[in-house]
């Protein structure tokens, strides 16, 4: 189902992405794990997961992202649950495929560099490190499993540094599936944009390194709408290919998203119009944003 995405990219048309999958699963009553956030929902609440994907399709999404962000190979390795990750991801992909059946909608598999998160915060526990060879092997195992499960493409999400993000992206590229890169940023106290939860990693460096790997697409995602425009300008320093934007709204205190001051769908559309003027051609939402946000974007950019 990726052919229609290829055709849209070639014509420079707007692609509508889905919204926050994990947070919408939470919103509908699934229990979030203090260790693995929304990952276990693929096994414990499959109907909810499938319904979330289906609602994004009905809202106008051209692509849904399977609920595999939280099954980070680093996180599951730190928990001693490497093999469990594979089964959870296969279930996640099957649920997304079920939700889009009969519709011209692509299914992406998400890969993140998520590590254990400090409970009650959105900050990564940085105490554990992995040797490069070990980390690359973990990412390759996950990427290969997603490919075997039948995803149409792999989307790297919350890439935010120049080491683990690079190793993960190169593992995805080795599958020979199309690879989209999503980079998460936040503004440091001195005004510089840096990798999310990585204050020593300048966004400019992260973009430069990941753009050089040769993905199909680069997005700014899981970032404040107020920072996204400046981040897009940084992407354009190193990247001339297609770009996307799918921001977050609210905040995270592990293991739950706090739906506080969620951006109004029409305000999101106003931001998206500005990002469109910067050359962005793919729009969606990340944590905190739901089907009504995606429906508003679809009405704006892909009216029937």
BELDA-V847818 format. One record per pair of residues at least 24 apart in sequence whose ideal C-beta (glycine too) atoms are under 10 Angstrom apart, sorted by the first residue. I is the first residue (numbers start at 1). GAP is how many residues later the second one is. Records with the same first field share a line. If there is no record, write none. Layout:
# BELDA-V847818
I=GAP  GAP
This chain:
# BELDA-V847818
1=61  62  96  99  100  102  103  104  105  106  151  152
2=61  104  105  106  149  150  151  175  176  214
3=101  103  149
4=58  59  100  101  102
5=57  58  99  100  101  103  147  148  173  175  211  212  277
6=100  147  172  210
8=54  234  273  274  294
9=169  207  208  232  233  272  273
10=232
11=270
12=230  267  269
13=49  268  269  288  289
14=48  258  262  266  267  268  269  283  284  286  287  288
15=46  47  48  91  202  227  229  266  267  268  269  286  287
16=40  43  44  45  46  47  89  266  267  268  278  279  281  282  283  284  285  286
17=39  44  45  46  47  48  89  91  138  163  165  202  204  227  228  229  265  266  267  268  269  277  280
18=34  35  37  38  39  41  42  43  44  45  46  47  78  87  90  228  266  267  268  271  272  273  275  276
19=33  36  37  40  42  45  46  227  229  249  265  266  267  268  269  270  271  272  273  274  275  276  278
20=32  36  45  49  202  226  228  229  230  237  264  265  266  267  268  269  270  271  273  274
21=28  31  32  35  43  44  45  46  47  48  49  71  75  89  264  265  266  269
22=27  30  45  47  48  88  230  235  264  265
23=29  225  226  227  229  233  234  235  236  239  262  263  264  265  266  267
24=24  25  27  28  29  31  32  43  233  261  263  264  265  266  267
25=24  26  27  28  42  232
26=229  230  231  233  261
27=25  230  232  261  263
28=24  27  262
31=224  225
32=38  222  223  224  225
33=37  221  222
34=82  83  85  86  220  221  222
35=35  40  41  43  44  46  81  82  84  219  220
36=34  35  36  39  40  43  45  48  49  52  78  80  81  219
37=32  33  34  35  38  77  80  215  217  218  219  220
38=29  31  32  33  54  217  218  219
39=28  29  30  31  32  33  36  37  42  45  46  49  50  53  75
40=30  31  44  48
41=26  29  47  50  51  54
42=24  25  26  28  29  45  46  47  48  49  50  51  52  53  54
43=41  44  45  48  49
46=45  46  48  49  52
47=48
48=47
49=42  43  46  47  49  50
50=44  45  46  47  48  49
51=44  48
52=43  44  47  238  239
53=39  42  43  44  45  46  47  52  54
54=41  42  44  45  46  47  49  51  237
55=44  235  236  237  239  240
56=40  43  44  49  228  229  234  235  237  238  239  242
57=39  42  43  44  46  47  48  234  237
58=41  45  233  236  237  240
59=231  232  233  234  235  236  237  238  239  240
60=45  231  234  235  236  237  238  239  241  242  243  244
61=39  42  44  45  223  224  230  233  234  236  237  241
62=41  42  43  44  220  222  236  240
63=33  37  42  43  44  45  89  90  92  117  219  221
64=31  32  33  35  36  39  41  42  43  44  220
65=27  31  41  42  43  44  45  86  88  89  90  92  115  117  181  219  221
66=24  25  26  27  28  29  30  31  33  41  42  43  44  80  83  85  89
67=24  25  26  28  29  42  43
68=24  25  28  40  41  42  43  44  74  77  78  81  83  86  87  89
69=40  41  42  43  45  86  88  89  113  153  217  218
70=40  42  44  47  185
71=38  39  40  41  43  71  74  75
72=38  39  40  41  42  43  44  66  67  70  85  86  92  96
73=38  39  40  41  57  62  64  65  66  67  68  69  70  72  95  98
74=38  39  40  41  42  50  54  55  56  60  61  64  65  68  90  94
75=37  38  39  40  41  42  49  50  53
76=38  62  66
77=38  51  53  57  58  60  61  64
78=36  37  38  47  49  50  52
79=37
82=56  59  60
83=58
85=53  56  57  60
86=55  56  58  59  60  62  63
87=58
88=57
89=53  56  57  59  60  62
90=55  56  58  59  60
91=58
92=54  57  59
93=52  53  54  55  56  57  58
94=55  56
96=53  54  55  56
97=52  53  54  55
100=52
105=47
106=45  46  47  49  72
107=39  42  43  44  45  46
108=38  43  44  45  46  47  48  49  69  70  71  72
109=33  34  36  37  38  40  41  42  43  44  45  46  63  66  68
110=32  36  41  44  45  46  47  48  70  72
111=28  31  32  35  43  44  45  46  47  48  54  57  58  60  61  68  71
112=30  43  44  45  46  47  48  52  53  56  70  72  110
113=26  43  44  45  46  47  48  50  51  52  53  54  55  56  82  85
114=43  44  50
115=49  82
116=138
117=80  135  136  137  138
118=79  135  136
119=134  135  136
120=132  133  134  135  136
121=76  130  131  132  133
122=64  74  75  129  130  131  132  135  136  165
123=73  74  129  131
124=34  36  72  73  74
125=129
126=71  72
129=34  35
130=33  34  37
132=31  32  34  35
133=34
134=33
135=28  29  32  33  36
136=28  30  31  32  34  35  38
137=30  34
138=26  29  30  33
139=25  28  29  30  31  32  33  35
140=27  28  30  31  32  34  35
141=30
142=26  29  30
143=25  26  27  28  29  30  31  32  34  36
144=27  28  30  31
145=30
146=26  29  31
147=25  27  28  29  30
148=27
151=24  26  27
152=25  26
153=24  25  26  27  63  64
154=24  25  26  27  61  62
155=24  25  26  27  60  61  62  64  66  89
156=24  25  26  27  54  57  59  62  63  65
157=24  25  26  27  62  64  65  89  129
158=24  25  26  27  37  38  39  63  64  65  90  128  129
159=24  25  26  36  37  47  48  50  51  59  60  62  63
160=24  25  26  34  35  36  37  38  41  43  46  62  63
161=33  34  35  36  37  39  40  44  45  48  49
162=33  36  39  40  43  44  45  46  47  48
163=38  46
164=34
165=30  33  36  41  44  45  48
166=40  43  44  46  47
168=42
169=40  41  44  45  46
170=40  43
172=41  43
173=40  41  42  43
177=39
178=37  38  39
179=34  35  36  37  38
180=35  36  37  38  39  41  62  64  102
181=25  26  29  30  32  34  35  36  37  38  40  54  58  63
182=28  33  35  36  37  38  39  40  41  62  63  64  102  104
183=24  27  28  35  36  37  38  39  40  48  51  52
184=35  36  37  38  39  47  63  64  102
185=35  36  37  38  39  42  43  45  46  49  50
186=36  37  38  41  45
187=36  37  39  40  43  44
191=39
193=27  30  34  35  37  38  40  41
196=25  26  27  52
202=32
203=24  27  28  31  32
204=27  30  31  33  34
205=29  33
206=28  29  32
207=24  27  28  29  30  31  32
208=26  27  29  30  31
209=29
210=25  28  29
211=24  26  27  28  29  30
212=26  27
214=27
215=24  26  27
216=25  26
217=24  25  26  27  64  65
218=24  25  26  64
219=24  25  26  27  61  63  64  65  67
220=24  25  26  27  55  60
221=24  25  26  27  63  64  65  66
222=24  25  26  30  63  64  65  66
223=24  25  63
224=24  25  39
225=24  38  42  43  45  46  47  49  50  60  64
226=37  45
228=43  44  46  47  50  52
229=42  45  46  48  49  51
231=44
232=42  43  46  47  48
233=45
235=43  44  45
236=42  43
239=40
240=39
242=37  38  39  40
243=32  35  36  37  38  39
244=31  36  37  38  39  40
245=26  27  29  30  31  33  35  36  37  38  39  40  41
246=26  36  37  38  39  40  41  43  47  48  51
247=24  25  28  36  37  38  39  40  41  42  46
248=37  38  39  40  41
249=36  37  38  39  40  41  44
250=37  38  39
251=36  37
252=35  36
257=30  31
258=29  30
259=28  29  30  31
260=28
261=27
262=26  27  28  31
263=25  26  30
264=28  29  32
265=24  25  26  27  28  29  30  31  32  34  35
266=27  30  34
267=26  29
268=24  25  26  28  29  32
269=24  27  28  30  31  32
270=30
272=24  25  28  29
273=27  28
276=24  25
